[in-house]
Amino acid sequence: MVAGLAGLAFVFYLMDQTILVHFYGFFHVTLQVGVFVVLECALAVLAISTCKARQWLPTGRRDVAAVCVLILGTTLGAVSLNHASKAASAPVRAVIYQHSTVAATLLDMGRRLSLQPRRHNDVIPTATVVRLHGAVDRPSPPLVDPRTLTAGFGADILIITIDTLRADHLGLYGNPTPLSPHLDALAAESLVFERAYTPSPYTACALPSLVLGMPFCVLARMGKSQGHPTIADVMARSGYNTTAFVRDGYFPPGHQTVKSYGDRKFGFDQLWGERPTDPAQTDRTLSFLASQTSLDQKLLTWIHYMGPHEYPAGIGQYREKIRAVDHEVGRLIAHVRRTRPRTIIAVTSDHGEEFGEHGGTKHGHALYEELVRVPLIVYIPGTPARRIARPVPITALFSTLVLAAAGPSADPRIVPQVGAEDAPVLATISRRTSSTFRQTQAMVVVRDQKLICHLERDYCQLFDLASDPGERTDVAPQHADRVRQLRVPLAEWLQLEQ
């Protein structure tokens, strides 16, 4: 019996470590608690067997003794784990979480058993500063100097978002495999942002942020996500017909923080909410554009492709999906160039994808480069092509397109001034609750330095992207002062209460 229970505990442990890693927290919590309970049951069975063999207790009291052992063991285990999770310093936690799977599981169990709310004093400075708060609930500054964008005034706008598209898999970002000839050709005539970051590696946070120009899920936690005009609202006031070929399920369906936007189709005149194949998505968009015969009617059109998100398995099939969606983008751009040549074209993605680089798969669970660095291409007729190397957020596309096509008077919230070279770029992982979102990880990039803070596990990692683009070496222990400096914009951005 004891051996069987121990074997069951081991099976639960293996499931926790190998199935849907980084996903479905309740599933993993259940497995971790299962390991704990099964081991306690094994201890109780062992106690009964020992008492029976040694005749230490009368028969009628053995079950009571076993229950007492179970309760005592569970209580002592919970107290010990909880104490260990609180007592471990940030550097110790970092080493444990990065190098010891068993100890990390024990620390997580202790944290979840805690009756006290977790504070982030080890991660975020105690003093909460409000200097950057205006940047959170206002559109991000434009990507480039607005004075260089005047050639696009009054032009149509086409926004193309491609789900789950890593930047480093495209030729324009250095991939030697010819997966993206049409995107590469567009980039040769466009503004190309070499280090563009999504605000979240999770579609339900990234896409609303894109159309608002602000980090939606951070605003939701603050209770400030409602009432902001979307890019469709702003451009409609400037006389644009606005249409989106984007499934509304890509936003948090039924969630109260997004319901007011969903009820009015995020401000778009038309929102085509089905989820067709990529070729059907292109056909539907081409049919719509062909029906717009008046060149005097300005258009804002947004199309979202899902192809790379839906690869069956493995990086090879993922790359084939990129090749296929690039073909669809080529069809769409060729039509637009032929029929409405004065069209601003912007291409980006909601997030990337991991293929085991840091021990995980898929997306939504971490803030490493393969998950948060995405393509960003902006073609503006009459604007010279160039590449911009500084880190930028894709939320800045909102201000850039509005200023280029409609000018600064279209939205007085926009500050028509490009962000500083060393302006921090931030991102979070946000988990949905019944009424809002909570942030579990946060990232800040300043020039070539990147800080990732695990808010619930209370430790940070620091990477030098210039010398370590694969984020293999955490240099936080050697650069504690720099870690403290980079925590400040995170505190200002997230407005965490201490």
ZAMARGU-4260 file (C-alpha; in steps of 0.2 Angstrom, whole numbers, plus 5000, padded with zeros to 4 digits):
<rodrens>
0) 5000/5000/5000 | 5014/5012/5005 | 5023/5008/4989 | 5008/5011/4979 | 5004/5028/4986
5) 5022/5033/4984 | 5021/5028/4966 | 5005/5038/4964 | 5013/5053/4971 | 5028/5051/4959
10) 5016/5050/4944 | 5007/5066/4950 | 5024/5074/4951 | 5029/5069/4933 | 5013/5075/4926
15) 5016/5092/4935 | 5033/5093/4927 | 5030/5087/4910 | 5011/5091/4905 | 5006/5108/4899
20) 5021/5116/4908 | 5018/5134/4913 | 4999/5133/4908 | 4983/5130/4918 | 4989/5135/4935
25) 4974/5126/4944 | 4979/5110/4935 | 4997/5111/4942 | 4991/5117/4959 | 4979/5101/4960
30) 4994/5090/4955 | 5006/5098/4968 | 4993/5097/4982 | 4989/5079/4976 | 5008/5074/4978
35) 5007/5082/4996 | 4991/5073/5001 | 4996/5056/4994 | 5012/5056/5003 | 5003/5061/5019
40) 4991/5046/5016 | 5006/5035/5014 | 5013/5041/5030 | 4997/5038/5039 | 4996/5020/5031
45) 5014/5017/5037 | 5009/5023/5055 | 4995/5011/5055 | 5005/4997/5049 | 5019/5001/5062
50) 5007/5002/5076 | 4999/4986/5071 | 5015/4976/5070 | 5022/4983/5086 | 5006/4983/5095
55) 5009/5000/5102 | 4991/5005/5102 | 4974/4995/5105 | 4966/4991/5088 | 4952/5003/5090
60) 4964/5018/5092 | 4975/5015/5077 | 4964/5024/5065 | 4963/5039/5076 | 4982/5039/5078
65) 4984/5038/5059 | 4972/5053/5057 | 4982/5063/5070 | 4998/5059/5061 | 4990/5064/5044
70) 4984/5081/5052 | 5000/5084/5061 | 5011/5080/5046 | 5000/5091/5034 | 5000/5106/5047
75) 5019/5105/5050 | 5022/5103/5031 | 5011/5118/5027 | 5020/5129/5040 | 5037/5124/5035
80) 5034/5127/5017 | 5026/5143/5020 | 5040/5149/5031 | 5053/5143/5018 | 5044/5153/5004
85) 5044/5168/5015 | 5062/5167/5022 | 5071/5163/5006 | 5080/5179/4999 | 5077/5185/4982
90) 5094/5178/4975 | 5091/5161/4984 | 5074/5160/4976 | 5081/5164/4959 | 5094/5150/4960
95) 5080/5138/4966 | 5067/5142/4953 | 5080/5142/4939 | 5090/5126/4944 | 5080/5115/4956
100) 5063/5109/4950 | 5059/5099/4966 | 5063/5114/4977 | 5054/5126/4966 | 5038/5116/4967
105) 5040/5115/4986 | 5042/5134/4987 | 5027/5137/4976 | 5017/5126/4987 | 5022/5135/5002
110) 5018/5152/4994 | 5000/5145/4989 | 4997/5139/5007 | 5001/5156/5014 | 4987/5165/5022
115) 4995/5182/5020 | 4994/5192/5004 | 5011/5192/4995 | 5019/5209/4994 | 5032/5213/4981
120) 5045/5222/4992 | 5059/5211/4986 | 5054/5214/4967 | 5047/5232/4967 | 5053/5247/4977
125) 5043/5250/4993 | 5040/5268/4988 | 5027/5269/4974 | 5031/5284/4962 | 5018/5291/4950
130) 5029/5300/4938 | 5025/5288/4924 | 5007/5285/4928 | 5001/5297/4914 | 5011/5286/4901
135) 5000/5271/4907 | 4983/5279/4903 | 4988/5289/4888 | 4993/5282/4871 | 5011/5278/4869
140) 5022/5291/4861 | 5024/5289/4842 | 5038/5278/4835 | 5046/5291/4825 | 5047/5310/4824
145) 5029/5315/4818 | 5037/5329/4807 | 5044/5315/4796 | 5027/5307/4793 | 5018/5321/4784
150) 5018/5312/4767 | 5005/5300/4774 | 4992/5313/4778 | 4975/5308/4772 | 4980/5291/4767
155) 4971/5275/4769 | 4977/5263/4783 | 4979/5244/4783 | 4984/5236/4799 | 4990/5218/4797
160) 4992/5208/4813 | 4999/5190/4812 | 4996/5179/4827 | 5011/5170/4836 | 5024/5177/4824
165) 5042/5178/4830 | 5053/5192/4823 | 5068/5181/4822 | 5060/5169/4810 | 5058/5182/4796
170) 5071/5186/4783 | 5070/5205/4787 | 5076/5201/4805 | 5091/5190/4799 | 5083/5173/4796
175) 5093/5165/4781 | 5078/5153/4777 | 5067/5161/4764 | 5051/5160/4774 | 5044/5178/4771
180) 5049/5185/4754 | 5033/5197/4753 | 5036/5204/4771 | 5054/5206/4767 | 5050/5216/4751
185) 5038/5227/4761 | 5051/5230/4774 | 5064/5236/4761 | 5052/5251/4758 | 5047/5254/4775
190) 5051/5259/4793 | 5058/5243/4801 | 5059/5242/4820 | 5072/5230/4825 | 5067/5228/4843
195) 5048/5230/4845 | 5040/5222/4860 | 5022/5217/4863 | 5014/5223/4880 | 5010/5205/4884
200) 5013/5187/4876 | 4994/5184/4877 | 4982/5189/4864 | 4968/5194/4875 | 4980/5208/4882
205) 4990/5212/4867 | 4976/5215/4854 | 4966/5227/4865 | 4982/5236/4869 | 4986/5238/4851
210) 4969/5247/4847 | 4970/5257/4863 | 4988/5262/4862 | 4990/5258/4880 | 4993/5242/4891
215) 4975/5236/4892 | 4977/5223/4906 | 4988/5234/4917 | 4974/5247/4915 | 4961/5234/4920
220) 4970/5230/4936 | 4970/5248/4940 | 4952/5250/4936 | 4956/5262/4922 | 4952/5252/4907
225) 4936/5259/4902 | 4931/5274/4892 | 4946/5276/4881 | 4944/5279/4862 | 4951/5266/4851
230) 4960/5269/4835 | 4944/5266/4826 | 4935/5279/4836 | 4949/5292/4833 | 4950/5289/4814
235) 4931/5289/4812 | 4931/5306/4819 | 4943/5311/4805 | 4931/5304/4792 | 4937/5286/4790
240) 4927/5271/4786 | 4933/5258/4799 | 4932/5239/4797 | 4940/5225/4806 | 4942/5207/4800
245) 4946/5201/4818 | 4937/5188/4828 | 4930/5196/4844 | 4935/5180/4853 | 4953/5186/4852
250) 4948/5198/4866 | 4943/5192/4883 | 4925/5186/4879 | 4912/5191/4891 | 4925/5199/4903
255) 4918/5214/4911 | 4934/5224/4908 | 4932/5223/4889 | 4913/5221/4888 | 4910/5239/4885
260) 4922/5239/4870 | 4915/5223/4863 | 4897/5229/4864 | 4902/5243/4852 | 4914/5232/4841
265) 4929/5241/4848 | 4923/5257/4838 | 4924/5249/4821 | 4909/5252/4809 | 4911/5233/4804
270) 4918/5219/4814 | 4919/5202/4805 | 4920/5190/4820 | 4921/5173/4811 | 4937/5163/4812
275) 4941/5158/4794 | 4957/5150/4787 | 4970/5163/4781 | 4966/5161/4763 | 4948/5164/4766
280) 4952/5179/4777 | 4962/5187/4763 | 4948/5183/4751 | 4935/5191/4762 | 4946/5207/4764
285) 4949/5208/4746 | 4931/5207/4742 | 4927/5221/4754 | 4941/5232/4747 | 4934/5229/4730
290) 4917/5235/4735 | 4925/5252/4741 | 4924/5260/4724 | 4926/5278/4730 | 4944/5283/4732
295) 4937/5299/4741 | 4932/5288/4756 | 4946/5285/4767 | 4948/5268/4775 | 4955/5260/4791
300) 4955/5241/4788 | 4962/5229/4801 | 4965/5211/4797 | 4971/5197/4809 | 4979/5181/4802
305) 4979/5166/4813 | 4990/5154/4803 | 5006/5153/4814 | 4996/5150/4829 | 4988/5134/4822
310) 5004/5124/4818 | 5000/5105/4822 | 5017/5102/4831 | 5035/5107/4830 | 5045/5121/4824
315) 5046/5114/4806 | 5027/5115/4804 | 5027/5132/4813 | 5039/5139/4799 | 5028/5132/4785
320) 5013/5141/4793 | 5024/5157/4792 | 5028/5154/4774 | 5009/5151/4770 | 5004/5167/4779
325) 5017/5177/4770 | 5009/5172/4754 | 4992/5178/4760 | 5000/5195/4765 | 5008/5196/4748
330) 4991/5194/4739 | 4983/5207/4750 | 4997/5220/4748 | 4998/5217/4729 | 4979/5221/4728
335) 4981/5237/4739 | 4996/5243/4729 | 4986/5241/4713 | 4969/5249/4719 | 4973/5261/4733
340) 4992/5265/4731 | 4991/5279/4745 | 4989/5267/4759 | 4999/5266/4775 | 5003/5248/4779
345) 5008/5242/4796 | 5012/5224/4800 | 5015/5217/4818 | 5011/5202/4829 | 5002/5200/4846
350) 5017/5189/4853 | 5030/5176/4848 | 5032/5157/4853 | 5043/5147/4863 | 5051/5130/4857
355) 5060/5125/4872 | 5073/5139/4873 | 5069/5142/4891 | 5061/5125/4896 | 5043/5129/4890
360) 5033/5128/4874 | 5019/5139/4866 | 5016/5157/4874 | 5008/5167/4888 | 5020/5160/4902
365) 5036/5170/4901 | 5044/5186/4895 | 5059/5180/4886 | 5064/5187/4869 | 5056/5173/4859
370) 5039/5177/4866 | 5039/5196/4867 | 5050/5202/4853 | 5039/5204/4837 | 5040/5211/4820
375) 5035/5229/4817 | 5035/5236/4799 | 5027/5253/4795 | 5026/5258/4776 | 5021/5276/4774
380) 5020/5282/4756 | 5033/5295/4753 | 5043/5292/4769 | 5061/5285/4766 | 5064/5267/4772
385) 5075/5265/4787 | 5078/5254/4801 | 5076/5259/4820 | 5087/5249/4832 | 5080/5256/4849
390) 5067/5246/4859 | 5049/5252/4855 | 5032/5245/4861 | 5020/5240/4848 | 5007/5251/4857
395) 5016/5266/4849 | 5008/5261/4832 | 4992/5269/4838 | 5000/5287/4839 | 5011/5284/4824
400) 4996/5280/4813 | 4985/5293/4819 | 4998/5307/4818 | 5003/5301/4800 | 4986/5300/4793
405) 4976/5313/4803 | 4988/5324/4812 | 4990/5329/4830 | 4973/5337/4831 | 4964/5321/4829
410) 4968/5315/4846 | 4973/5328/4859 | 4979/5315/4871 | 4994/5311/4860 | 5010/5320/4864
415) 5017/5323/4846 | 5035/5319/4852 | 5045/5303/4850 | 5051/5294/4865 | 5068/5296/4872
420) 5082/5284/4866 | 5083/5276/4883 | 5064/5276/4887 | 5059/5260/4895 | 5049/5247/4886
425) 5038/5237/4897 | 5028/5221/4896 | 5018/5210/4908 | 5010/5193/4910 | 4993/5195/4916
430) 4981/5182/4923 | 4962/5184/4921 | 4951/5184/4937 | 4933/5185/4938 | 4933/5204/4937
435) 4950/5210/4932 | 4968/5205/4928 | 4982/5203/4940 | 5001/5204/4934 | 5012/5189/4938
440) 5028/5194/4929 | 5034/5211/4923 | 5048/5216/4911 | 5057/5232/4907 | 5070/5234/4893
445) 5081/5250/4893 | 5094/5250/4878 | 5102/5233/4879 | 5097/5228/4897 | 5082/5218/4901
450) 5075/5215/4919 | 5061/5201/4921 | 5053/5201/4938 | 5043/5187/4944 | 5030/5196/4955
455) 5023/5181/4964 | 5039/5172/4966 | 5048/5187/4972 | 5064/5188/4962 | 5071/5196/4946
460) 5083/5191/4932 | 5094/5204/4923 | 5100/5200/4905 | 5113/5210/4894 | 5105/5207/4877
465) 5120/5214/4868 | 5132/5200/4874 | 5118/5187/4878 | 5104/5189/4866 | 5098/5171/4870
470) 5095/5176/4889 | 5106/5162/4895 | 5115/5171/4909 | 5106/5180/4923 | 5118/5194/4929
475) 5106/5201/4943 | 5117/5195/4957 | 5132/5204/4950 | 5123/5220/4946 | 5112/5223/4961
480) 5112/5242/4959 | 5106/5241/4941 | 5092/5229/4946 | 5086/5242/4959 | 5087/5256/4946
485) 5077/5246/4933 | 5064/5241/4946 | 5059/5259/4947 | 5050/5261/4930 | 5041/5245/4934
490) 5034/5252/4950 | 5029/5268/4941 | 5021/5258/4927 | 5012/5245/4937 | 5007/5256/4952
495) 5009/5242/4964 | 5003/5245/4981 | 5015/5241/4995
</rodrens>
